[in-house]
Amino acid sequence: MSGRVLIVAGSDSGGGAGIQADIKTVTALGGYAMTAVTAVTVQNTNGVSAVHEIPDNIVSAQIASVLPDLGADVVKTGMLSSVSIIEAVGNALNEYGPNIPRVVDPVMRAKGGHALLAADAAQALVERLVKGAAVVTPNLPEAEVLTGREIQTVGQMEAAADALRSLGAHAVLLKGGHLEGAHLVDLLITATDMIRFEDQRIDTQSTHGTGCTLASAIATGLAMGHPLEESVARARAYVRKAIETAPGLGHGHGPLNHGHTVVSFPHA
């Protein structure tokens, strides 16, 4: 086990996304996962029915408790539902882990459409956490909010590179899962380069938690000392296999098979 990842995110009672997916991913890839829970959601594969925010002081106290004792090689952030939570996380990281690389997944909506980020919080997220991050991982709708421009085609993805760079992260992984058609493109945008990753869409409903899983897989690679491009490539391969071997649970958008890397033990 190598690579310590502190996950700052919300809980998913269905186990497919949020900190549950994050912990599974980091563990399955050989890292060590710690958490600071920002919210408790009531959800399953059909969607989110309620959200309970954790008090700001408890969120920051979790970070303050973990980092001085266990340390972290990377911090991965997920659901940060309000300006006050973002400020609490930003302040705590500045105090206890100012030099720890951040992987920021700008979670805005659940798979079923439920808003997970307040309308006034996107700018706070950019100012406090995206700026200076090792990488930020928006999907197309999230990138539209962050840049204020339409991004619905590969050409528009490429045209948005400068706007995404201007957010202040060292790199941006712009995910093309919302593109029309069977051919998908992700763009890894750095200060000097734009690297394309291409795949064919998998025809499945088992896509719950793919964003959380991908960001945590990238964070694990970085925490282990792998370069960013290698971490992204490995994370994408892990997520694709997790989708292909998904267990088919639930009646809506089902969870992935996060444990496909784990050796199966025989039944007693």
N, C-alpha and C positions, 0 to 999 in steps of 0.2 A: 504494500500500500504506500503510495507516494502522491504528493500533491494535495494540499489542504485548500478546500473551497468553502468560504462562508457564503451561504445563500440567504439573501434578504428578500423575502417574497411572501405571498399569501398561501394559505392552506386550501387544498381541494379535497373535500370529503369523499369524492369519487375515486381519488387516488391516481388519476390519469395526468394531471397537470400540477402546476404550482410546486410547493416544496416537496410534495410526495414524489412527483416525477423527477425533480432535481436530485433528491437524495438517492433514488434508484439509479439514476444516470451516473452520478459521480461514483457511487459504489461499484456499479457494474463495469466501469472503466478503470477501476483500481485506485481511485482517489479517496480522500477522507472528507465527508460532508458535515458541515455545521450549519445551524440555521438561526436567523432572527425573523420571527413570524410577524408579518405586518397586518394580516387580516385573516379572518376565518370565513370561508365561503361555504354556503350550503348549495351543493351542486352534484349532479350526476352526468351521465352522458347526454341527457336531454337539455341541460342548461343550468344556469345559476338562478336560484330563487331568492337568495338573501346574502348579504355581506355584512359582517361585523368587523369594523376596524379595531385593531389593537391600539390602546392609548399610546401617544407619542413617546412618553417617558419610558414605557415598557419596551417599545421597539428599540430605542437608543440604549436602554440598559442591557438588552440582550447582546448588542454589539460590544458594549463596554465590558461585559463579562467575558465574552469569548476571546476577543483579540489579544488582550494582554496575557492571557493564560495559554491558549492553544495556538495563537497566531493564525495567519492565513497566507497562502501564496497568491490567491486570487479571490476577489469578492464578485459574486454574481448577483445582480439585482433583477427582480421580476416585478410582481404586482406591488406598486406603491400608489395607493388609490387617491391621495390628496396632497395638497401643497404642504400641509403640516407634517405628514409622514415623510415626504421627500426632504423637507428641511431637517427633520430629526435624524434621518439617515445620513444626510450630507454632513451635518455637524458632528455626528458620532464618528464617521469615517475620517473626517479631517483631524479629529483629536486622537483617535486610536489606530488609524491605519492610513495615513495620508499618502504613503508611497506604495500601497498595495494596488496592483493593476485591477481594473474593473471591467467586467463584461456586463453591459447594460442591455437587458431585453426590455424595450419600452412597451410593456403590456398595457393595452388600452381597452380591448374588448375580449370577452370570452368567445369560444368557438360558436356558441349559440347566439351571440350578438349582445349580451349583457355588458354594459359599460363597466370597466374596472379601473378607469382613471377619470377623475373629475375633469370637466371641460376646461377649467382654468389652470390645470396642473402641468400641461405639456411644457410650457416655457420654463417653469421651475425645474422640471426634470432635466431639461437641456442645460440650464445654468448651473445646477448643483451636482449633476452626476454624469451627463453625457460629455460635457467638456472635460478633456483630459482622460477619458476612458480608453482602455486598450482597444476595445471594439464595441460598437452598438449594433444591435441585430433587428432592425425594423422589418416588418412585412410591408407590402405596398400601401395599405390603408394607413398604417402608422407613419410611414415615410411621408405620405401626403399631408398628414397633420403637422409633422415636424418641419416640413419645408414650405407648406402652403401652396404646393403645386400639384397638378394632376400627374399621377404615375400609374399608367395602366397597361403599357406596352414595354417591350424590351428597349425600344428606341427612347421612350420617355424615362426608363430606368437609367440609361446611359447619360441622357441629357441632364438628369438630376444629380450627377456626381459632384459637381462643384457646390451645389446647395447643401448636399449631405456632408461634404468635407467641411463646409463653413460652420457646421454644428460644433466642431471643436474636438471630436474624438480622433484618436490616432488612426482608426480604421472604421469602416462601416460595412457590414454584411447586409446588403439589400436583398431580401428573400422574395423570389418570384412565384411563390405558391398560388397567388391570386391571379396570375396571368390566365387568359383564356387559352383553351386548347390543351393538347397532350404534351407539348414540349415546354419544359420549365427551365428558366435561367435564374441563377443567383449571381450577384456581382459582389466581389470583395473589393472595396474601394479604399485605397490607401492614399497617402499624400502624393505619391508619384505614380501609382499604377492602378489598373482596373482588371481584375482577374475574373474570368467567367467560369462558372461551374454549371454544367448542363445535364439534365436527366429527362426521362420520360415519366409522366404522371402515373402513379399507381391508382387504379380504380378501386377505391375502398372508402368506407365510412370510418375506418379506424385511424383518425388523424388528431384525436384530442391530445393536447399537450405537446405537439410537435415543436412549437416555438420555445417553450420552456426547456424541453429536452435538448434541442440543438444548442441553445445558449449554454446550458450546463455542461454539455459535452465539450464545447469549445473551451469553457473555463477550466475543465479538467485537463485538457491538453496543455493549455498555457501554464497551469499550476505544476505540471510535470516537467516544464521547461522546453516544450516543443515550440517551434516557430508558429506564427499565426496561421500562415497558409496551410501548413501541415495539420494544425489543430482543427481548422475549418474542414479540410478534406476528410480527416478521420471522423469528425463529428457528423458530417453529412452521410458518410457510409454507415455509421452506427444507427442514425435515425432511419435511413432507408431500410436497413435490415429489420429494425424494430417495427416498422410499418408492415413490411412484407410478412412477418411472422406474428402479427398482432393476434391476440386470443379471441377476438370477436365478441367481447363482452358488452352488455348494455343494449339499449334500444335506440340510441342516437349515435353521436360521434364517439366511437369506442376508443379505449386506451391502447397504447403501444405495448409491445413486448420489450420492456426495458431490460429484462434479464437474459436476453439471448446470448450474451457473452459469458454467462455463468455456467459452469459445469453442472450437469444434472446428476444428482445422487440417486441411486436406486431406492425404491420404496422398501420399507422394512417388511 
